[in-house]
C-alpha cells in the first residue's frame, strides 16, 4: 500500500507551520516542513494581521515540500484561530488588513449591541459564549463607526476562508470557523438573520456555508508556478484550529472532556446537540460546530497566553527557555497567589507580569515579587480554572466526567498536566501535541476517500501518537486552594 501525503497549514496567533502527513496502513507520520512567526501589527492605535505575509509563508511551505523534500502532496488544508475575518471587494481584492481580535475597538461593543437585542436573546439565538471580540461585535463596531471599507465589501471571509480564497479564488465560509462568529444558528450551518438585522450587517456579505471535508477546488496556476506544485485541491478542513484538534482526540466512549491547550485553553465536551439554555448562558459556555454534526460545548479560557506574554516581557531582561520557566515555578510556594485567568485585564495588557501583580493587589492578596512566583501563580490558577469549568460541565450534563484529554502544545507541559490531574482528581491523558495538524490532515484524507469516519480518524491517532498519563495525587491542599480561587473569581 502506497503512502498518501497531505500538507496541513496550521496557524496560531503567535506562530504557524506547514506539516506534512504521510498516511500508510492506518498510521500517520508527521514531518514539519516549515515554521514561521505570526504576530499582530500595531498601526495607528489598532491591531491587524498581516494576511499577505501569512499567505507568502504558506506558499513557502508548499514550495519546500515539493522542491526540497521532493514530495507532491495530494491536497492542502488550512486551519486558524477563530472569529477574525477579511473583507473582499467586488473586484476580488482585500479591503485592507484584517483587524486582530485583540484590537480595542470592540471594548464597549457588547454593551452597545445589547441595547438593540438583549443578552439573553442574543445567546439563545446563537449559543455562543460572550467575548467582546466575537465576529458579531467586530462587525457591529464597524457598522456603528460607519467604516468606509464595509461599503465597498462584497464578502466576509474568515481567516482560513481568506487564505483558501488566495490559494483558489473560491469564496466559501467553512462551518466550524463560521460557528465561532456568533452569527450562526446553534448547531446549524445557517446564518441567524435576526442577529444580522440587530447589528445592521447585510447578510449578503456572507458566503455559502460548507461543511468540513468539502473539496473547494484546485490551487491557482500562479500558485503552481510559484511553488512548483501540481494543481492539487484545497480542502475546507475543520478550519477552526480547535475543531481540527478535537477531531483528533484519541478517545473512546462518552464520559471524557478535552482541553485543547495552546494560546487559549478550550475546555469542553463533544455533544450530539447544542446545549443552549439560561443555565449555559449564566455560565457563558459556547456551542461551536464540530465534525459529523457534533457540537463542541466548551469554555474559552485565557490559557498559555498568560505565560507567553510574561516570557515576552522577561526575555527583554534575560532569555528564559520554557523548561526554565517551568522549573523555577516548581520551586515557588504553591497557591501563594491566585488569579482569574479570564479577567479582562489579561486580554491584551502592555505588561502581563504587571497586570498579574495589579490583579493580586486589587483582590486583596499580596503581590508576587519574582518570576517564579508569577509563573507558579499562572499554572496554579489555570489548573483551578479547569476544575471550576469541569464542575460547570458536569452540572449541565448531569453526569460525571471520568477522564480529561489534553491535546495541543500544552500537552508538553508535564507540570501543568500533573497540576490539572491533581486539581480535578481525574486521570489526564496528554497528547498528541500536534492534534490540530493531525485533525487537519485526516480531514483531507477523509475528503479524498482514504478515511471513512470520525471513529476511524481517532483510531489512526491512537495508533500513531504517544499519549502520557497523569494520575491525580493529593500531596497539596487543593480543597482550600479551590475555596480561595472561587472567592477570587467572584471578586
N, C-alpha and C positions, 0 to 999 in steps of 0.2 A: 504494500500500500504506500503510495507516494505521500510526501509531506505537502500540506497545503499552507500557504503563507498569507498572512493578513497583517496590515500595518495600522496600528491604533495611534491616534493623536490624542493625548490626554493632557488637557490644560487646566492648571490650577491658578489661583490668584497670585501665587508667588513664583511658580515655575511651570514649565511644560516639557513634554518629552514625546518622542516617537518610539513606540515599542513594537517590535516585530514578533508576531506569534506564529509558531510552527505547530500545526495540528497533525498528529500522527498516532494512529491506534489508540484513541481515547486518552491521549496525554497531550499536554500543551507545554511547549518550550518557549521561553521568552528571551529576547535579546534587546537590550537598549541600543537604539540606533543613533539617537540624537537627544540632547538635553539642553535646555536654554532657560534663561531667567525671564520672568514676567513681573512687571511692577506697574503701578499706576503712574500716570503722568500728571503732574500738578502744573496747571497753566491758568494764570489769572484768577486764582482762587478756587478753581474747580479741579476735579479729578477725572481722568479719562483712561481708556485702554488704547494702546497703540495697535489697533487691529491690523494695520498694514504690515507692521513688523512681525506680528504673530503669524500672518499668512506666509511671509518670507521664511520664517523658521520652519513652518510645516513643509514648505516646498524643499527646504534644505534637508529635512528628514527623509522625504521621499527620494530625493536625489542620492543621498548617502546609501539608502537601502539598495537602489538599483545600480549605481555606479561603483560604490566602494565595496558593498557586500556581494554584488552580482546576483541579487535576488529580486525578481519581479513579483511583488505581492499581487494576489488576486483581487484585492479591493482595499479601500481605506475607509476609516470611520473616525469621527471626531466627537469628543465629549468635553464639556467645560463646566465651570461653576454656573449657578442659576441666575435668574432674574434680569441680567443685563441684556441689552439689545442694541442694534444699529438701525438707522433709518435709511431706506433705499429710495432714491428719486425715480421719477417716471422714466428717465433715461438710463436707469440701471446703475447709477453712481451712489456711493455712500455720502450721505449728507453730513459730513464731518466725522470727527472721532466720537465713538460711543462713550457716554458717561460711565464711570465706575460706580458701583453700588454704594461705596463709602463716601460719595460726594455729599456735602452738607445741604444741598438744595432741597432735600426731602425731610429736613429736620421737623418741620411742622405740617407735613403733608397729610398724615393720618388724621390729625385733629380737624384740619380743614375739610377733608373728604367726608368725615362723619357728620358734618353739618348738612351734607346733601343726602347721605344714606347712612343709617345708624350702624354702629359697630356690629351689633347682633345680626342685622340683615346682611351686612357685607360678609360676615363669616358663614352664615347659613347658606348663602348663595355660592360661596367659593370653597369653604372648608380649609382655608389656608391660614397658617399662623401669621399673626400680625407682626410685621417688621417694616420699619419705615422705608426700606429700600425695595420692597416688592415692586414689580413692574407696574402694577396698577397705580401706585403712588408716585413712581417716577414719571409716568406719562401724565398723570394728573397735574403734577408740578409744572410740566412743560406747557400744558394747556392753560393753567392758571397764570403763568408768566408770559403767555402769548408768544412762545418761541417761534421764530420765523421758519426754522427748518421743518417744523411739523406741517407747515403749509405747502412745502414742496415734496413732502414724503409720499411715496406710493405704497411702501411696505414696511412693516415692522418685522425684523428677523432677529431672533435671539442669537446669542454669541455663536453657538455651534451651527445654527442655521445660516448665519452670515458667512462663516468660513466654508460651509458646504456650498453656498452660493458662489463664493470666489473661486472655488475649485470647479464648479459645474455650470454655473449660470442658471441654476434651478432654484426657485424660491418656494420653500415649504417650511411650516412650523412643526417640528417634531414634538410628539405628545408629552414625553416626560419633562422636557425642558419648558414647554409651554405651561405645564401644570404648576411650575414654580411662580408664575406671574400673578396669581390671584385674579385671573381673568377667565378661567375655565370653570365649567360646572364640575362639582366633585365627582371624580371617578369617570368622567366622560371626556372624549376628545371633541368637545363642543364649547364654543365661546358663550359666556353668560352675558346676554345683551343688556340686562339691567345694570350691570357694573359699568359697561361702556357708556351707557346713557348718563349715569350719575357722574362719571368722570369727565364727560364731554369728549370722549375719544371716539373717532369714527371707526366702527368695526371693520369697515372696508380696508383699513390698513393691515389687517391680519390676513395671513395666507391659509391655505388648506392645512388642517392638522393631520399629520401622517403618523402611523404607529411605528414603534421601534422595530427595526428589521426591514424597513422599506428601502428598496433599491431606488435611489434618486436618479441616477444616470451616470454617464461616463465623465471623467475629468476632461477639461477643455484641451483642444490641440495645443494651445500656447503653453499650458502647464506641462504637457507631454514633452514639448520641445525643450523647455527649460530644465526639466528634471531627468529626461531620458526614459520616462515611464511609458508603458503602453497605455491605451485609453481604457483603463480599468474603471469599474464602477465605484462611486462613492455611496456608502450605505448610511442611511439615517439610523444609527445605533440608538441605544438608550442614551440620548445625548446629554442629559444631566449626569454629571460625574457620579453622584450618589446613586442614581438609578442603575448605572452600569456596575457600580460596586456591589449593590445589593443583589444583583443578578448572579454574582459570582460567590456569594456566601456558601461555603461548603456545609450546609445544614440539612438536617433531616427532621421530620415531624413538624410540630406546630409551636411548642412551648419554648421558643427561643427569641431573643431580641438581638439587635445588632447595634454596634457603634461604628459608624464609618468615620474614622479618626484621621483628620488632617487639619487644615487651617480652621475648619469648622468640625465639630463633633455632631454628627447626625445620629440620634439615638431613637430607635423605634422598633416596630414590628411590621411584618408583611401581612396585610389583611386582604381578604377576598372582596371586601366592600369598604367604601369610605365610612369613617366613624365621625359623624358631624352632629353635634348636639350642644346644648347650652353648657353641659359639663366640659366638653372638649374646648369650647370657646373660653370658658373661665380658665382652663389650664393652658390655653394658647398652643394647642397642638395643630399640626398641619397634615393634610391629606394630599400627597403628591402621586402622580401617575407612575406605575411600575410596568414591568414586563408581563405579558399574558393576563391582562385585565386585573392585575393586583394593584393594591394601593399601599403606598409607603406612608404608614401612620407614624409620625415621628415628631421630634422636637429638635430644632436647630439650637445648638449650644456653642458658645463662642470658640471653644476648642483650643488647638495649638497656636492660634493667632496670638494668644496672650504671651506665650513663651517666645514665639518667633519675633514679636515686636520688642520684647525685653532683650533678646540676643542682639538684635539690630542696634539697639542703643548701647549695650555693653561692648559690642565689637568696636565702637568708636574709641574705647579706652584700651581694651585688650581682647584679642581674638580668642573666643572660647569655643571648643567643639561641643556638639550636643551631648556626647558622653561625659564631658567635664561638667556640664550643667547638671546632668542627672546625678552624678556622683557627689557634687557639692550639696545638692538638695537632700540627699540621703543623710548627710551629716547634720542637717539643721533639725531643730526640735519640731516634731510633728504637731500640727493643729495650733501652732502658736498664733497664726494669723489666717483669717479666712475671708474670702471674697465671694460675691455672686458673679460668676463668670459672664453672665448675660446682662450685667448692668450697662446702661447706655454709655457710661463714662469710658468703657473699654472698646467702643465701636471703632474709633479711629483717632486716639489721642496723639498729640505730638510727642509725648514721652510716656511710654507704657509703665515703666517702673514707678515714675512719679504718680501716675494715675492710680496704681495699686496702693501706694503709700497714702494718698489722699482718701481713697475709699476706706481704708482701715481706720484712719482718724475720724472720718465722717460717721462711721458706725460704732464709735466708742471703743475702738481697740487701740492698742499700742501700734506703732508703725514699724514694719520690717526695716532693718538697717543695713542688711548685707544682701548681696546677690543670692547667696544660698537660701536666706530666709524668704526672699521674694519667689524664687523658683519653687521652694517647698510649699509656699502658700498657694501657688498656682496648681501644682499637682494634687495637693490635698483637696483643694476646692473643686477641681474637676471631678475627682473620684466621688466626692459627696454630692455633686450635682447629678452625676449618673445615678446614684442611689435615689435621690429625690425624684428624678424623672422616671426611674423604674417603678417606684411606688405609684406614680400617676398612671402609668401604662397599665399596671395590674388592676388598678381601680376601674379603669374604663373597660378592660377586657373581662373582668370578673373572674380571673384565674391567675395562678402563679406562673411566673417565668422561671424556667429551670436552668437556662444557660445563656451566656452572652457571647456573641461572636464579635471580636474586634478586628476590623479589616482596615486596610489603608496604611499610610505611613506611620501612624501612631501605634500600630501593632509592633513596631520595632522597639518601642519604649517599654521595656520589660518592667521597669519600676512602676510606671503608671498602670500597666496591666495588672500587676500584683495589688496595687492600691485599689483598683476597681474591684477585683475579686474580694479583697478584704472588706471594702465598704459595703458591697451588695450582698456578701455571703454566698455568692454564686460562682460556679466554675466559669472561668473566662478562657475561651479558645481564641488565640491570636494568630491571624493570618488568613488569607495571603496579604502581604503588604502591597502587592501590585493589583489589588482587587479591581480597581476601576479599569485599568488597561485590559485585564483578563476578561471582564464583562463586555467591554467594547469588542475585543477580538472574537469572542464566542458568539456575539450577536451578528457579526459579519459572517462567521461560518454558518450560522443558522440561516441567514438570509440567502446564502448561496447553496443551501441544501445539504451541508455536511453535518449538521446537528439538528435534531428533531424537536427538542423541547427544553424548557427551563430545567426540568429534572435532570436531563442528560447533561446540560451545561454544568450543573452543580456536581454531578458525578465526575466529570472531567476535572473540575477544580480540585476535588478531594483526592483524585489520583495523582495530581500534578504538583500539589503545593505542600509545603511544610507548615503545620499548624502546631503551635506551642500551647500547652495548657497550664493554667494558673489556678491552683486550689486556694480557697479562702483560708486565712488564718485570723486568729483573734488576739494577736500579740498586743494590739493597741486598743484603747477605749474608744471605739468608733461610735458607740451609742451616745456618749457625752459630746463628742465632736459633732455628731449629726444634730443633736439638740441645739448646739450653738450655731451651726450652719443655718438651720431653719430660721433662727432669730435674725441672722444677718440678711437672709433673703427677704424676709418680711419687712426689714427696716429699709 
